[in-house]
Amino acid sequence: MSSRKAEKGSLLKRGGDKWQPIKISELENFLISTLGHGVNVPNSRNLRKNLAYNLQYLELQAQILGEIDLTSVLSTQTWKCFIVFTVSIIEGVLYWLLLERDKLGFREWETVCKTESEARAPNKARILIRTEVLKVATTRVTNEVTFEALRKHAEKYRVLGDSYREYVILKELQRLRNRIHLHVGLEGETGTDFYKFNLHDFKKAKSILKSVFSALSPEASKMLYFLN
């Protein structure tokens, strides 16, 4: 992969060519090697493409932050976009992983057979034992799953590993993602985006996204260089 580092303030490569992000096809191939083909994930192709689109957009945001001298307001708004898109990507990845591991679905059962037998209880009373054997008929999967539900399932089944830190950060990012509603939480002098998003939160978002993909692929650090 060629170097994509631009001259400061230009979004150009050294030599004058326009800066170019990672190709969507490259990101899709990376996601296939990282997440698999998603045989248990409904519309996996489209979800994979959405993940690739959002990763490419994060690469652009990281490039802007690194190469353009932004005002404090624009820096804050760019951090906000990065955090919101990061949470969306993690949401999609958790959805994918939980489905692939059969940890997110609603089973419907059908009866295979029923049996009855008589027996004697410890007090010598006659009792009737009824047994019903069932099998999975279908597994319905809904895409109407909240980020909070995905986060709790991920923590329960440890899909991101055993480190408690990742799940704590996810909860913090969920709170920040809710700030996408511009009319909510306006009370007081610090009720604006300018005070709700900061460099520390941006770095946490980068760190958790890098941790998620690094846990799944040894190639993550190289492919997703903009998270380093």
Buried (B, 14 or more C-beta within 10 A) or exposed (E): EEEBEBEEEEBBBEEEEEBEBBEEEBBBBBBEEBBBEBEBBEEBEEBBBBBBBBBBBBBBBBBBBEBBEEEEEEBBBBBBBBBBBBBBBBBBBBBBBBBBEEBBBEEEEEEEEEEEEEEEEEEEEEEEEEEEEEEEEEEEBEEEBEBEBBBBBBBEBEBBEEEEEBBEBBEBBBEBBEBEEEEEBEEEEEEBBBEBBBEEBBEBBBBBBBBBBBBBBEEBEEBBBBBE
